[in-house]
Every structure is written in structure tokens, then in C-alpha cells.
């Protein structure tokens, strides 16, 4: 009889390329390991659980004010509103190790944490898809750590926290991590910087993100790519897309327009990059892998009359698009992996964590992670790197694709805890 797996942080419902792809690939690895996912705890379910127990009226007021204010010059005030909402809301997630120990014995807390306890009670193993959740003092990261603790200490289940990035610069998050990580049965980081962060706390192994398991279908067949994109959800401007002409895909970053990060209007820098790419005789294709990217990519697509592949683009279309590009320039982790599966060189800028820097290290790419808040100033260096990558041609693409294929195989380590 196969192992019964409770899969935590199922992100398959997200309007985000990487979230959908990672869950699908991890689920595939579970099946290949001979186990069965019998219960899913979705990301959306966890988010609903957190929102249900906040001061809903406060959330509505602050949320409406924030949306009304929009971008700069009111952005700083929007940040203050966001922080004020955080202070005033009802935060039921434990903020310290002592509070988490105590909460684990509270039946109401445990039921709220999971949306019920039946998922844990029936599982042989709890597999937690960590993604990029554990950083700062984010609710989502605290939720995952609390859930891991309860699954282990309250229900006595084997718990594996895999496929994830963790940054523990916030002292309260580090305190929670120091309690939880040493008790887990398996800890797998998706990049080397997290391995270095967690090694003092617990045994941690490295395995590449499960998204490396994706394979391009027909990136070398422009007609097939265009046909697949025709009519696909959130793909627009295909009249401006000729996949037979060399093109560069341009994306955003998770650092843009976040109230918990320094303000940087992405439009001036991205405009500069578009102009620089076009001066090199290359077409530009815009990508918006997450819904937040549409806030500025829609404007750029209209302004420059460019094709835009948005957040609901089918995974295979997104992979084939990026795998067939001459280069991919962005601050996005998962789409960069999509590109690498086809050997497409990546030029990265910073994200909300150091994950893009870590990806360069993994791929042994000797290039910087450029400052996403200074893209106009960084543009000359980015364009020089683009020219260098294009000059390296097939040799570079072959090396990158070979590295991605090796990572696709070693990504199996994410489900090693399921081996009998």
C-alpha cells in the first residue's frame, strides 16, 4: 500500500506561472516515488484562514485607501497604511517560540491552522512545499512553520519541508525557525544560500526547484509556438509577435511596488531596457508571470505595441516562449528556470529575497544580479552582458540546457522522505 501524503501549500490555483508549475512538478515527483497525495492544503485555503480571523472592517478601510492611492507620489503613504493595517489586525499566528509551543495544544488554534485536522490525522507523511515563503516576518512563512510544528509535535507525523528558500534576518522569524527546523524529518532547500542559512540549525540538503522538471515542447518551431499562444488566456498583442525573429523576453520582479520594500517605479527602467534591446536589433516580448506584474506590463505593452504573455498563460506556452528566446531579462525565479530548460541565457535583477542571486550561483553563471531599483543606471551593463551572451551563441545555450537537465534529475531529492 502506498504512503498517504498530506501536501501542504498547494499553489496550483494561483495566477502565477511558477506557483502552478511547481505544485504540478512536485505532485508528479510524489507519484513517481510511489506515494499518493490524499489531502491537499492549498495556499488559497491557508490565506482564507488567515484573513477570516483579522479585523475585517480595518482590512477593508485600509485596503480601499491603498488601492485609491495607487503609485507614487502617494506610495510612501500607502506603505504606512499597509503597516498600520498589520498592526491593527487580529494576528492569531504565534509570534514567538513559546507562543507556538503553547498554541500547539489549543484545539481551536490547530483547527484554524489547517482549516480542520482531518488532513493531518489521515496522512502517513506531511510534505510541505516551502516555495519562497519564509522571510522577513511574513504571515505565510509563520503559517508554514506553525503547521510543520503542529504536524510533528501534536500529531507525531513525519514532516518534510522541501523546495524552499528561507531568509532569517528577522529575529522573531529566526526564533521560530530555531524551534521548528531541528524537529523536522527532512529539510530540502532549493538553492545554496538557504543551505548556508539553515546549516547551523539542522541537517539540510540541496535539491533544485521541482520546476526544473519542465521540458520545452517546441521552442524551435515558431509556427507551433504562435499557434499554441493564439487564443491562450491573458496573451495579447500577438499581431506584434513574430517568433521567427530573434526575441528577448522581459519580465518584472517580486521587489516592485511592494509596501515592504523600497519604492522603485519600474516603468522608467523597463522603458530604458526595451529601447536598449531594440537598438540591438532584437524584438521584445513582455511577460507578466504574476498578477501584480500586470500593474505596469499592461502599460508598457500599450505604449510600445508589444506582445504580452500574462499571468494566466498556460504553463507549456510560457515554457516554450522562454525556452525559445534569445535571452530572458527579469527578477523572477521560476520563469528564469523555464528559460534555462531550453538553454536560454538569463540576466537577472534583484527580487524580494536573494533567490535570483542564488540561481546564478547554481548555474555557475559569472554575472551580477543587477539592482532592480536602479535599472536605468544598470542598463548599459545589462546591454553589454546581453551582447556577450548573444556572441557566445550555441555553446552557452548547450551548457545552460545541460545544467538544467541535470537539475531536473536531482530535483527528485525533494521527495526522498517518501522512500520506504
N, C-alpha and C positions, 0 to 999 in steps of 0.2 A: 504493500500500500504506500502511495506517495506521501511525502510530507505535505501537511497543510500549512500554507503560508498566509499570514496577515500582512498585506502590502500597504505600508503607511506612506502617505504623501504621494498618492496617485495624482499626477498632474495632467492626465490625458484630456481633461475638459478645458484646459487653459487655451486662450487665444494667444499662444506663444509657440513659435516653431520648436524651440529647444525643449520646453516642458512636455509637449505632446510626444516628441521623438524619444526623449529619454525614458519616459514611462513605457512606451511601446517596446523599446530595446531591452529594458530591464525585465519586463514581463516575458519577453522571448527567452532571455537567459534563464529565468526561473523554470520555464517549460523544458528547455534543453537540459537542465540539471535534474529533470525527472520529478520535480515538485509541482504542486498545484496551488494557485492563488485562490483561496476560498473566500477571502474577505478583503475588501478594499476600503481604506480610509482615505478619502480623496482630499486634496488640498482645499477644494471649494467647501467641503463639509467642515474642515477644520476652521476655515475662515469664517463660515457662518456661525460656528460655535463661539468664536471669539467676539464677533460683532453682536451677537444676541445678548451678551452679558455686559455691554457697555452702556453708558448713559446715552440712549438713542437720540433724545432731543438735542443734547450737546453736539453729538456727531452730525446731526442734520444741519444745525446752525453753522458750525464751523465748516462743514463740507460745502455748503452753498456759498458762503463767503469766499472760500478758497477758489471755487470754480469761477465766481464772478470776477475775482481779481485777475486771474489769468497770469500772463507773463509780466516781466519787468516793465515799468518801474515798481510794480506792486509785489514783486516776487518775495522780497525780504519780509514784507508784512504777511504774506501767505505762509512763509516758513514759521513765523511766530504763531499764527493761527493753528498750524499743524501741531506745533509743540504744546500749545495751550490745550488743544483737544486731548493730546496724550496725557497731560497732567490731570485733566478733569474726568477722564473716562473711568469706568469701573474696570480695573485691571485684576482679573482673578488668577492670572498666571503667577506662580511663585517668583519672587524677586531675589531669593537667597537660597543657599543650600539647606539651611534649617527649615525654611518655609516649605521647600519641596519635600523634605523628609516627612514633615507633619501632614502636608496635603495628601500624600500617597495613601494615608489611612482614612481619608474623608470620602465616603461613598459618593456623595453628591459631586465632589470635585472630579473623581475618577470617571463618573458617568458623563459629566460635561466635557471632560478632556477628549474622550473618544466618541462622544455622541451616543453613548451606551457602551457596555462592556462585552457584548456578545462576540465582537470581533476578536478580542484578546482571548477570551475564555476557550474558544474553539480551535485556536491556532496551535500548531506544533512549533512554529518559528515566527518571529516578528522581524520582517525585513523593512528597514526604513530607508527610503530614498531621500538622502540629505540635500541634494542639489546645492544651491548657494545660499542656504537659509541661515546659517549660524554665523552671524557677525553683528557688530555693534550690540545693541540690546533689543534686537528685533523680536516682535511677538512670535513670528513664525519659527525662529530658531529656539526660543524658550519653550514653545509648544512641543517641538520635536524632542528636545531634551527631557521635558517632563513626561512625555509619553513613553520614551525609552526607559526612564526610571521606574515608572509605574508598571510597565510590562515586565520588567526584570524583578523588582522588589516586591510588588504586590501579587503578581500572577506567576512569578517564577519561570517565565518563558525565556528561551534563548533569544537574544536580541542582537541583530546585526545592523549597524549604521553605516551605509555604504554610499558610494558615488557622490561624494560631497566635498565641499570647500568649507573650512572653518577658519575664522579670524577672531581671536580672543583678546582684542585690545581693550574692550570694555571690562572693567574689574568685576562687575556683577555677573556678566556672561561667563567670564573665566571661572568665577567661583562655582557656578552651576556646572560648567564643563569638568572642573576638577572633581566634583562629586560623581557625575554620571559616567564619563568615559571609562574610568578604570573598571566599572562593573559590567561593561558590555562584553558580549562573547566575541564579537568581530567588529573591527573598525577599519574601514577602507576609504582612503582619500583619493580624490580624482586627479590631484595634481601635487607636485612636490613641496610647495610652500606649506600646504596643510600638513603634510607628513612631518615637516620640521616643527610646525606649531604644536602638534599633538604628541610627538615622541616623548617629551618629558612627562606626559600624563598617563600614557597607556601604550600597549602594543598597537601599532598602526601599520597597515600595509598600503602600498600604492597600487591602484588599478585605474586605467584610463576610463573616462566617461563612457557609459554604455552607448552614447550616440556615435562613437566610432564604428559601431556595428553597421551603420547605414552604408549602403552601396549606391553609387550613381547608376542610373538606368541607361540613359542615352545622352550624356553630355556632349558627345562628339557628333550627335545628329541634330543639327539646328532645326530641321523641319519637325522632328518629333518633339523637341522641347517646346517649340512655338505652339504646336497642336495641343500638347498637354496643358499649356498655360491658358489657351483660349477658353474662356468661359469659367476658369477656375475662380473660386471665391477670393475676393479682395485683390485681384490682379487687374491693374488698369494701365492704360496708355500703351497697349501692345502695338498700336499703329506706329509708335516710335521705336519699336524693338526689332532689330534685325540680328538674330543670333548668329548669322553667318559672318558678321563683322565683329572683330575683337572688342570685347566689352569689359568694363570694370564694374563690379558691384560695390555699392557704397552703403554703409549702414550707420546706425547711431550707436549709443552707448547707454548702459544702465545708470550712468552717472548724471545724465542730462535731466534737467527740470525736476530734480528730487528735492523735497524740503529738507532732507537730512544731509545734503551735500552742498558744496559751494555753488552759487549760481553761475551758470555759463549759458548764455543764449547760443544754441547750437547752429543757428542759421548762418551767421557770417562765416564761420569756419567751414561749414559744409559747402556754402556757395563758393568759397575760395578753392576748395578741393575739387569741386565739379569743374570749375574753369581750368584748373591745372591739369586734370585728367584729359579734358577735351583738347587742350593745347598739345598733348602728346599723341593726338590723332585717334583716341580711343572713345568708344561710346560709353555712356554712363547708365547703369541700371540701379534704381534706388530700391532698398529693402527696408521693410518695417516689420521685423520678426515679432514684435510685441505691440500691443495696442497703444502703449504710451508713445511709441515712435511715430505714430500717425500724427501726433500733435505738430510735428514740424516737417515730416516727409511729404505729407499731402501738399503743403505749401510749396515745397521745392519742386515736386512733380509738375504742379501747375505752372510755376514760374519758368522752368526750363524746358517744359514739354518733354518730360522723361517718363519712361515706364516705371511703374511702382508695383512691387510684389509685397502685399500687405500681410498682416498677422494671421489671416485665415487661409493663406496659401497652403495647399496640400503638401505634406512633408516631402514626397518624392519629387514634386515640381521644384520645391525650394532646394533640395539636394542637387538635382540636375542643373538648375540655374547656376548655383555657386560652384559646382564641380566643373562647369564648362567655362567659367570666367577666366580672364587673363590675370585677374588679381581680385582680392576681396579686402576692402579697407573698412574697418569698423572697430568698435569697442565691445563686440558681442562674442561671448564664449561659444555657445552651441553653433551658431551659423558659421563661425570660423572652422569648427570641426567639420561641418557639412562641406565646406570648401576644400579642406585638406583631403577628404576622401577621394577627390578627383585630382589631387596634386596641385590645386590652385594655391599660389603663394598668398600669404596673409600679411597685411600691415595692420597692426593693432594700436589702438589708443586705450587709455585707462578706463576702468569700469568702477562700479561701486565697491568692488574688492580688488585684490591683486591678481585675479584669476587670469586676465589676459597676459600679464607678465609671466605667470606660471606656464601658460600654454606655449609661449615662445621657448621657455626652458625645456619643456617636454620634447618639443620638436627639434631642439638644437638649432634654433634659428637665431643667429647672432645679429639681432636688431633690437632697437629700443621699443618700449611701449610708450607711445607718444602721449603728451599731455592733452587730454580731451578738452580741457578748459582754455587751451591756447592754440586751437587748430590753425588759425590764420598765421600765427608766427611759426608753427611747425610745418606748414605746407611745403616750403622749399625742401626740407629734409625728407618729407614724405614722398614728394615727386621724384627726388633723386633715388630713393630706395625703390620706387616703382620702376623707374628706368633700368635700374640694376637688375631687378627680378626679371623683367622682360628680356634683357640681354642674355640672362642665363638660360632661358628657354626650357627645352625639354629635359635637360639634365636636372634642373631644380625641381621640375614637376615630378619627375620619376622618383627623386629622393623623398619628397614630401609624401607622395602617394604610398611609397613603400613603408614609410614610418607609420602612416595612418592604418595601413593593413595590419602591421604588427600590433598596433594598439587595439585593433578590433579583436584580435585573438586573445590578448591578455586582459581584455575587459571582462572575460569570464570570471576573473578573480572576485568580482563584485558579489557573486552568488556562491562562493566557496563554502559558506556556512551551511548551505543546503546539502552538502555531500554527506552521505550516510557513512 
